[in-house]
Amino acid sequence: MRIMISVDIEGVAGVSETIQGRRGNAEYEGARHLMTQEANAAIVGAYEGGATDVIVADSHGPMRNIIAEDLDERARLVSGKPRPLSMIQGIDANHDGVLLIGYHAAASNAGILAHTVSGMAFHSIEINGIRAGEPTLFGGYAAEIGVPLLAVSGDDCLAGEISEQFPNAKTIVVKQALGAHAANSLSPAKSRELIRREVSAAVKNAKSAKVESPCTGALNVSVRFHKSLYADAASLLPMMTRHDAHTVSFDVKGHADAISTISALSLMIAGMQ
């Protein structure tokens, strides 16, 4: 059984501040260790649940955060950016399920360090009128190729979004959001045990898991930027329709094109800093 695991950092137990996700400081080094160990808990759970092949995608920021030397040796690691499928790179139609570990709520929703793809660039993203978080995009792509979203870990606000958009996926709540930068969190050890146990149960049921997505068919993607300057730049692209000072939209045939376009916009805005 083949399982894909995508790992972010903001939803990891013990992480609640922006500095923990930024390179070049002791707080980040601690957080990337916590991230690596939650990835390991998911890998152990996946194998306990019957997985025979596991691939892990490092999916935070520079996408080179997981400490490779400390990662469970049974898993392969996808790292670095840019890459065509961003946070879900490595998945294909032959996978039996996908797990999203250390994820967070969508931009403009409540939650610890909530954002979608780039907190610097995007105020909010909607797909076919639905507020889109990273699970919307990447779980949606998995569904598009026939792979079910099995489980997602993070805070309670994320769990609420998943329950609405992917009602059959397990939600693994490792912390309660007290604010954008404040959490009531399980200890790292308790969070890892919870992830291992819930992932094991989810993978055991992967063969009967329902493939579901909140957005299907052709997609209309509306992107609202934090600054009108960013919308100025985005609207130079021929596929963009400008709606107001901060908002553009574009139409694509599916999630892969939505992911690559949003990723390109994020990289473009980063280059404007």
N, C-alpha and C positions, 0 to 999 in steps of 0.2 A: 504494500500500500504506500503510495507516494503522497507526502504532505509538504505543503509550502507554509513557511512561517515568516511573516514580515514583522520586524521589531522596530518600534519607535522609542523615544525616551521620556516624553512628557507624561505619559501615563504610568510610568514605573513607580512602584511604592518608594517613598522617600524623596521623590522629585517634586518640587513645587515652585521653583524660581527660574527665571530665564537664564541666569548665570550658569545654572547646572547643565544647560544644553549648549554652552558656548565654549569652544576650545580655548586653551591657554590659561587655565586656572585650576586650582586644587578642587574646587566644587565640581567642575566638569569631570575630572579624573575619577572622583568618587561616583558620580552619576553613571559614567560609562561602565564602571564595574558592576553597579546594580543592574544596568541594562543587560549586560552580558550574562549575569546570573539568572535573570528572568527568562532570557532566551534559552539558557540551559534547562531551566525547569520545564519549559514548553517542549524542548527536544526529548527530555526524559519521559514526559507524559505522553508524547506522540508515540514513542517506541513501546511504552507500556500498553498503549491502546491498539497496537498492531501495525504501526508504521514499519516499513522496510527501507524507506528512502526519505530523507528529510533535507530540504534546502532552506537556508535562512537568508533573508534579504535584510541587510543593515539599511534602515530607512529613515534615519534622522539626519537633518541638516546636510552635512558634507557626505553622509552615507558611508562614513569610515570611522565608526565609533566603537563597535564591538571589539573587544580585546581578543584577537584571533587565537592567540596562544592559550587562552582560557576557555575557548568554546568547546563544547562536547565534540570529541573527535569523530563521532559518527555523522555529523552534519557537514554539508558543504556550505560555503559562505559567499554570498554576492555582496560586493561592496564597491564604493566609488560612484561618481556621477560626472556628467549626465548619462542617463541610460534610458532607452525608449519607453519602458514601462515603469520607470521611477520606483516607487515603493513596493511594487508587486513583481519586479523583474525576477525571472527564473521560473515563473509558473507556466504551465502549458495544459492543454486539454486532457492530458493523461494523468494529471494529479487528481487525487481523491478528495481533497479538502484543503482549505486555507485557514490559517490562524493569524490573527492580528494581535500582537502583544505590545503593551506599553503605549497604546493609542490614546487619543484625547478627543474632546468635543469639537464641534465645527466652529469656524469663524462666525462671530456675532451671536453665538449661543453661550450660555453659562458653562463654566467648567474650568478646571485648572489648566492654565496655559493654552486655552482653546484657540485654534486657528485652523485654516485649511491650506496646506502646502507651504505657504509663506505668510507668517504673521506680519512681516514687514510690508508686503505688497498688497494683500487682499483683505478688504473689509468683510466681504462675504462672497460666496459663490452659490448660485442656484442652477440646478439641472432640471429641465422640464418643470420649473416652478417649485422644486423641492430644495430646501436648504441642504447644501452638500458639505459633508465632512470628508475626511480621507477614506473612511470605510465606504461611503457612498460611491466614491470613484473606484477604489481598488477592489472592494468586495463586489461592486457592480461589474467590473471587468471580469473577475473570476466567474461570476454567474453567466456572463455573456459567452464564455467558452465552455460552460457546463460544469464548473467546479463550485461546490457549495462553500459558503462561509460557515465554519464550524463553531468558532468561539472568538471572543474579543475581550482583552483585558484593559483596564484603565479605571477611571473614576466613575462615580454614580451618574454624572451628567451624560457621559458617553454611553453608559448602559441604557439610559432612557432613549437616546437616539437610536441605538441598535435595536431595541425592542420595537420601535416604530418601523424601522426600515428593513430589518432582517429578523422578523419575529421568531424564527426557529433557531437562530444562532444562540449559543450560550453566552451570557455576559458574566465576566469574572471581575468583580468589584474589589480592587485592592486599596482604595482610598475614597473618602468622601470629600467633595469640594466645599471648602469654607469660603472660597473666593478665587479670584484669578491666580493668586500667588499664595494660597493657603490651603492646607489639607489636614484631614484627620486620617492618618494612614496606618495600615497594618505594618508590622515590622517586616523588613526584607525577608526574613526566614519564613514568617507566616504567609507572606504573599507568594513566595516560591512554592510552598507546599500547596496552597490553594490552586495556583496555576497548574502545577503538575497533576493534581487530582482531577480538576475540571477538564483539562486538555485530554487526559487519558480517557475519560468518559465520552468526550465529544468524538474523539478519533475512533473509538470502538463502534460508534454508531454512524460513521462516515458513509458507509455504503447505502444507508437508508435516508441520509440527510437530504432535505429539500433544497433545490437550487432556487434562489429568490433574489430579486433586486428591486429597489424602489423606482428605478428608471430603466425603461426598455425601449428598443427601437431607435429611431433617429433622435438625436439629443440637441436641444437648444440650451446653450450654456451662457448664463449671465454672470459677468464678473464685475464686482464693484471694488474699486481701488481705494486705498486710503488717501491718495493725492490725485488731483486732477492732472498733474504732470504725467503720472503713470498712464492714465487713460489717453492722454495726448500721444504718448509713444505707442501704446497698443493699437490705437485707431489708425496708425500708419500701415498696419497690415491689411491686405485687401479683403480678408474674410471677416473683418470686424465691422459691426454696426455700432455707431456711437449713439447713446441714448441720453446722457446728460454729462455733466462735468466729470463725474467719477465712474460712469458705468458704460461698459461695452458688452456686446453679446456676439456669439458665433454659433453656427450650426455644423454638426458633425454626424457621421453615420453611426458612431459607436464610442464606447468608453476608451479604447486605445487612442483614438484621435483626440478625445477630450483631455486625456492624461498628458499626451505629448504637447498639446497646445498650451495647457495651463503650466506645464513644466517650463516651456520656452518663455512664457510671460514672466514667470518667477525669476528665471536666469537673467532676462533682459532688465527687469527692475533692479536686481542685485547689482548689475553693471552700472546703474545710474547713481549709485550711492557715492 
